[in-house]
């Protein structure tokens, strides 16, 4: 199919539209169908989007032509020109599951002591997973059949508490460059008042939204004309999250209340009832959803319209929420207790599943960390993830290859020596073998995690690998390099599909002291204490986030920011916010850490804990004068320090001792 457009005549100078004269000649461009160019649409740089040109269908802007190719044209091809692939999605079973099992209690099978109950939970879990995969196929369809939406963010089958089956599933569809915004065209399968249905709406996610997000989202109301649409309407009242159906005759009043922020948001969209679904094939349902998406798209575009001051953040936001653009070599670094090892699970999944890190974060919020960790362990079992920890005795032989003693299998007790690959070389060899099975498909990604990477002797461990791990030197790259290994005398290179993810505790060693060659080849991502994680944690009237923030501010002044205390030390208070638990954390973790940091300089530890502003009984560290009689007449001449320090055990169980750390 061709689309011909031209400029009928040169535009006179001085009109402000001289650039249109670039189209004095006729151009013919062949339109493409979805994925024909593997996601890359050829759009010449000279075609400025707001230029108006004459076409066979009347005057059009370049933006309108491109939009037509990406959306309506692809839609028409799918529906009417034989390009769509037959879909087999269990659309009725999804709704049946929600109606019968939505809201049902669930507990991890391994926590069940009763064998029958354990089997029941396993059966429920397996069924829920299979239904979740069926629902995900709907999102996959709309990201692989000509639409320009990003890979969908989808809910999991567990509710936020982790103890029940969801009563609704959802999929968010977004433009890739707009993925940072909480606005989406969302597809729901839901159960409400014992009724089940599908629903397609323009939505903004409340858990990710602030006032500015609602202001941006509600801009679509400026172009929305209720009288010319047949949408259904749902409103969220400001002080609640429940959706209320809005009758058509009340929609104009409702819009005004949303604009003046009396109501939080308005959803527009359309539902597909269970009865209608039962009479459909999956292709018919997808076509109906597609029709609603096309109707909603102009309002979605308006709701995610860029603000000029935010355009500079595009690269960072795409890194977090858009398609996967992870570097091949990454080190997460920061003080102890900031969740570096914890976050390697999220980064590894983002890499392997080709998702933005923000999508994984959203999954953690929706389904819980345990569900993400479960998937991580599955990849580990498959061999796509490996984990090791560096230490002072770790060497080249353990990492790359070495000659190791082996006891004779025949029972003679004789010791022989064999050449064995180290953990990293074996991992690389495995990734190469598995990907050679099918060269047609996209390479499977592998993640090798090195915990405490800075505790090992980097030059000794990596050897010649320090060059081979560079992104440009990987196998298959233009600057591909291999090295002859010293023991086996064989060539070895690092595959391009292997990602190295390290963690580094800055309290052990600063980045400034790290091997220069290693620093140059890794991207460093700082992970600092996040007191906001503890924002809603209180032990009686002690605000834990404020307590941690005050301590860290003082550490930064008296030592440096690399020795702050991470929020992970306090997360157990989320489940057990008791004075006994807080006392245990301070007594067994915080005080010993401060003693290590300040080499038992107790004056500084007192400053950190605010003890100099407290009464003696509330001090964690008390100073006690030295008894002059202890050394007799030599006291004044031999002893410089006239006081000793003592840890006050009673302060650990006194709530006022903690409060006066920050409130004095």
Secondary structure, DSSP 8 states (H G I E B T S, - for coil): -EEEEE-SS---TTSS-GGGGGG-S-EEEE---TTTTTT-----TT--TT-EEEETTEEEEHHHHHHHIIIIIHHHHHHHSS-S------HHHHHHHHHHHTT-B---GGG--SHHHHHHHHHHHHHHHHHHHHHHHHHHHHTSSS--B-S-EE--SB-TTSSBB-SEEEEEE-BGGGTTSSEEEEEEEEEETTEEEEEEEEEE-GGG--HHHHHHHGGGGGT--GGG---EEEEEETT---EEE--GGGHHHHHHHHHTTSEEEEEEEEEEEHHHHHT--HHHHHHHHHHHHHHHHHHHHHHT---GGGGGGHHHHHHHHSS----SEEEEEESTTSSHHHHHHHHHHHHHTT--HHHHHHHHHHH-HHHHHHHHHHHHHHTSEEEEE--TT--HHHHTEEEEEEE-TTTT--EEEEEEE-HHHHHHHHHHHHHHS-TTS----EEEEEETGGGS-HHHHHTTHHHHTSGGGSBTSTT---EE-TTT--EE--BTTEEEEEEEETTT--GGGS-HHHHHHSEEEE----GGGGTT-EETTEEHHHHHHHHHHHHHHHS-GGG---GGGGGGGGT---HHHHHHHIIIIIHHHHHHHTTT-HHHHHHHTTGGGS-GGG-SEEEEE--GGGSGGGHHHH-S--EEEEE-GGGGG-HHHHHHHH--
